[in-house]
């Protein structure tokens, strides 16, 4: 009987050990592509003079670190031909500008030179309607028992506006994003809506509204759809090869990933009651 018990114990141990074995699947690795995170965001009530652009490359599925890209020359020029230089923090792939001047509806042109290859993009800085208040509803969702947060603003009259809404939850990696256009509420008071079904009392939620261009609105809708709904982080490396507005002028077929956009933003933080 004792030998039988020992044999059974050995079989169980081997079985459990095999269940914990990590299986790596061989995946075909595509050549790395340049990823350009050129997001110029002007928070209401600030000067907007400090801005950052990040360069990295795509990497393999099993690589937990994102390779950064150093040695680029990056400038942004406005319609008055004023040039703003973005200077790298040594060997970080992060390029900073401390004297940027944001101006609503002005046109800006991004230029990047990296190892003899040139990239460029042009975009307009869009405004956003100010956030007026946040309202909590404890009887929301399909069940009527979910907590929802509505963030209200008044859309400007006689102009077409596009919005991006971002909700960050303090105890979750998940964020929610979705885009909106004012076709059905132009000039009226409207709101964005939290889209998490597990908000609870005491949660801290950071809400950000972005004013964006029509082209960036279309781009973000594609990214959000690919990401599987409203979750994830579309400001990170795109989850698929989606072409943005940045052009490789040296070799147009070798386009980078990412999008150059400029947005006025408004932000509020709310603690669930």
N, C-alpha and C positions, 0 to 999 in steps of 0.2 A: 504493500500500500504506500509506503514511504517513497519508493522509487517512482511509483505512478504519479504521486503528487509533485515530485521534483520535475518529472518530464512535462507535466501540464504547465507548471510554472515557467519552464524554459520556453515552451511554445507560446505562451501568452506574452512573455517578455519580447520575444522575437517579433511577434505580430505588432505589438505596440511600437516597437522601435521602427518597424517598416512604415507605420502610419505617420511617423514624424519626419520621414526622409523628405528633403526638399528636392523636387523634380524641376530641373531647368529645361525649358523647351527651346530648341534652337530656332531663333528668329532671324530673318534676313534683315540686315542693317542697311538702311539707305545712307548715302553720303550725308554728312551733317549740313544743315542749312543755317544761315544766319538768322537770328531772331532779334528784331528791333522793337523794344518797348519804348515808344516815343509818345508818352502821354503827358500833355501839358494841361494841368488842372489848376484853375484859379478859384480858390475858396473865397466866397463872399466875405467881405470885411477884412481881407488881407491884401497886401501889395502884390502878391503873386510873383515876386521877383526871384524866388528860389525854385528852380525846376531841375528835373533829373531825367536822363535818358539812359537806358540800360541795353547793353549788347551781350548776347550769348549765342550758343548754337544748340541745335537739337542733339540728342544723344541716344544711346541704346536704351531699350526698355528696362534693363537690369541695372543701369547706372543711376544711383541715387543722387549724384551731384550733377548740377547743370554747369557745363563749361562756360566760363566768361570769356569775353573778347576784349583784348586791350590793343592800344596803339592806333585807334581811329581818330580822325579829325572830324569834329561835329560842329556844325553851325546851324542856327535858325535865323532867317532874315524876314523882316516884316515888309509891308507894302511901301514903306518910306525908305527901304534899303538900309535900315539899321540892322547890323549883324550882332547876334548874341552867340558867344562862344561857350561851348560845353566842354569842360576840361575834366579829364579822367582822374578819379582818386586812384592812385598808383595800383595797377594790377588787380583791379576789382571789376572792371567792365561797367562801372557806374561813372557817368559823365555829368558833371554839375555845372549849372549856371546860376550866378547870384545876382544878376542885374537884368533879368528878363522883364519886359514891359508888356503886360497883357492889355489888349484893347478889343472890346466887343466888335464883332463883324469885320475885323481886320484880317487880311490874308497873310499867312506865314508859309515860308518855304524851308523845308528841312534838307540839308546837304550833309552827306557822310562820305568820307573817303577812307577806305580801309585796304591797305596793301595794294594800292593802285586801282582799286575798283570803286566806282562812284555810285551812290544811291541818292535818290531825291524823292520828295513828295510835297504836295501843296494842300493846305487845308485852311478853313476859316474858323476863327474862335467864336463859338456860339454861347449865348446867354442862357440862364436858367431862371425860371420864376422862383421867388423866395419861398421857402417853407414857412407856412403860417402856424400850424399846430398839428399835434399828433393825438389821435383819439383811439382809445382801447375798447374793443368789443369782446366780451367774454362769451358770446353766443354765436360765434362764427363757424365757418367751414361747413362741410357736408353733414356733420353730426349735430351741428348747433351747439357744440360744447367746446369748441376750440377757441383759443385766444388769438385775436387778430389785431394788428396795428394798422391804422390808416393815417397816412401822412398827407396833409392837405396843402394845396397851393392854388393860386388863381392864374390861369393861363392868359397870356397877353392877347389883346384884341387885334384883329386884322393882320395877323401874321401866322405863318405855319411854323409849328415848333415840334421838335423831336426830343424825346427824353429817354434817359437810361436810369433805372432805379436799382439801387444796391442796398441789401439788408445784410448786416453782419451781426452774428449772435455770439455773445461773449464766451459761452461754454461749448461752442461747436466749431469744427473745422469748416463745415458747410456754410456757404453764403448763397443768397438768392439774388438773381438778376433778371430783369426783363425790360424790354424796350416798349415805348409808347409813342403814338403820334396824336396830335390834337384834333383830328378830323371831326370827331363827334362831341368834343367839348370845348371848342375854340372860344376863348374869351370868357370861359366860365370857371367856377371853382371846381377843382377835381382833386384826386388823391392817388397815391400809390398804395399798395397793399402788401403786407408781409405775407410770405407764402410758405411758411414753415408750420407743420401741423403739431409740433411738440413744444410750443412756447409755454413757459410756466412762470408763476409769480417769482419775482426777484431777478429774472433774466434782464441783462442789459443789452439793448439793441441799438446799433449805430445805423442810421439811415442816411444815405447819400443820394441826392438827385443831381443828374448831369444834364446840361443842355448840349445836344449833339447835332451834327449835320445829318442830312438824309442818307448820305452814302455810308456814314459810320453806323447809323441806325440799321441799315440793311446788312452790313457786315456783322454787327453784333447779333442780329437775329439768326444768322447762319451759324455762328459759333455756339450760341446758346442751344440751338437745335441739335447740333452735333454732340454737345456735351451731355445731352440727354435730359433736356428740360431746363429748369431755372437754377439748378445747383452748379457748384463748381466755381472756377475762377477764370473768366475769359480775359482778364488782364494779364494772365500768365501765358506761357507758350501755347499757341493754338493746338487743339487736340487732333487736328488733321491739317492737310495741306490746303489751307484757305488763303487765296491771294488777297492781300490788302492793297493799300494805295501807294506803297513804296516801290519805286521802280529802280532796277539795276540798269543804269544808263550805259554801262560797259558791256553787259551781256544780258539782254532783256529776258532770255529764257531761264536764267539763273536768278529768279526773283527771291527776295527774302521773305520771311514770315513776320507778321506784325502789321501795325497800322499807326500812322502819324495822325493824331487828332488833338484838338484843343477844345477845352470845355470850361465854362464857368460852372461851379458846383456849389450846392448848399448842403449842409450836414447838421443833423441833430442826433443826440443820444437820449434814449428813453429807457427808464427802468419800469418793468412790468409790475403793475399793482396787484 
